[in-house]
Amino acid sequence: MHDPDDKATVETRWCQLRNVIQSNTLEVLGRARRQHQEWFDKNDANIKILLEEKNGLHKAYMDLRTEATKEALYSNGCGRCRMPG
């Protein structure tokens, strides 16, 4: 049988190894840069408008939960919020 302290020691060593690997990787490779940031910057106003519309429709949906209202709001707004395929 293994001594309970052996498990703690192994666990500690694995944690130390993980920390060393992570810090060295960060030092060598650096942090990941944002991808497609210029697309978001360029389309920020459009995204904001769509999100405001979506949030308004969602609030109306939550406030008035009848089947007819759900169907009308879904068919009216959800199609415009989707990204083209």
C-alpha positions as CSV (number, residue, x, y, z in Angstrom):
1,M,0.0,0.0,0.0
2,H,1.0,3.6,-0.6
3,D,1.5,6.0,2.2
4,P,-1.1,8.8,2.1
5,D,1.7,11.4,2.2
6,D,3.0,9.9,-1.1
7,K,-0.2,11.0,-2.9
8,A,0.0,14.5,-1.5
9,T,3.7,14.7,-2.6
10,V,2.8,13.5,-6.1
11,E,-0.1,15.9,-6.4
12,T,2.2,18.8,-5.3
13,R,4.8,17.8,-7.8
14,W,2.3,17.7,-10.6
15,C,1.0,21.1,-9.6
16,Q,4.5,22.5,-9.6
17,L,5.3,21.0,-13.0
18,R,2.0,22.4,-14.4
19,N,2.9,25.9,-13.1
20,V,6.4,25.8,-14.5
21,I,5.1,24.7,-17.9
22,Q,2.4,27.4,-18.0
23,S,4.7,30.2,-17.0
24,N,7.4,29.2,-19.5
25,T,4.9,28.8,-22.2
26,L,3.6,32.3,-21.5
27,E,7.1,33.7,-21.4
28,V,8.1,32.1,-24.7
29,L,4.8,32.4,-26.7
30,G,3.2,35.4,-25.0
31,R,-0.6,35.9,-24.7
32,A,-2.9,35.2,-27.6
33,R,-3.9,38.2,-29.6
34,R,-7.5,38.9,-30.4
35,Q,-8.6,37.6,-33.8
36,H,-10.8,39.7,-36.1
37,Q,-10.7,42.6,-33.7
38,E,-10.8,45.1,-36.7
39,W,-14.1,43.5,-37.8
40,F,-15.7,44.1,-34.4
41,D,-14.3,47.7,-34.3
42,K,-15.6,48.4,-37.8
43,N,-19.1,46.9,-37.1
44,D,-19.5,48.1,-33.5
45,A,-22.4,50.5,-34.2
46,N,-24.3,47.8,-36.1
47,I,-23.7,45.2,-33.4
48,K,-24.9,47.7,-30.7
49,I,-28.1,48.4,-32.6
50,L,-28.8,44.7,-33.1
51,L,-28.2,43.9,-29.5
52,E,-30.4,46.8,-28.3
53,E,-33.2,45.5,-30.6
54,K,-32.7,41.9,-29.4
55,N,-32.8,43.0,-25.7
56,G,-35.9,45.0,-26.3
57,L,-37.7,42.2,-28.0
58,H,-36.6,39.8,-25.3
59,K,-37.9,42.1,-22.6
60,A,-41.3,42.4,-24.4
61,Y,-41.3,38.6,-24.8
62,M,-40.7,38.0,-21.1
63,D,-43.3,40.6,-20.1
64,L,-46.1,39.3,-22.4
65,R,-45.9,35.6,-22.6
66,T,-48.8,34.4,-24.7
67,E,-48.5,32.1,-27.6
68,A,-49.6,34.7,-30.1
69,T,-47.1,37.2,-28.7
70,K,-44.3,34.7,-28.7
71,E,-44.9,33.8,-32.3
72,A,-45.3,37.4,-33.5
73,L,-42.1,38.6,-31.7
74,Y,-40.1,35.6,-33.0
75,S,-41.2,36.0,-36.6
76,N,-40.7,39.8,-36.4
77,G,-37.3,40.1,-34.7
78,C,-35.4,36.9,-34.5
79,G,-34.7,36.6,-38.2
80,R,-33.0,40.0,-38.3
81,C,-30.7,39.2,-35.5
82,R,-29.2,36.1,-37.1
83,M,-25.9,36.4,-39.0
84,P,-26.2,35.6,-42.7
85,G,-25.4,32.0,-43.4
